[in-house]
């Protein structure tokens, strides 16, 4: 059984906000592509949840 906490829309958005803040502080510009349950929770239904975030991170380097 997976003991990872469930991430709902609010938790997922907060995780991305924190990631964005860290990237800004480091001067990194990037694209982030989200897939799977996290994408569904963000795009369609705030009540959906997932235990992980499937994503591809493509940094473009410093600003």
Protein Blocks (a to p, Z undefined) as FASTA:
>chain_A
ZZbdcddfklmmmmmmmmmmmmmmnopacddddehjllmmmmmomkbccfbdcdddddeb
jZZ
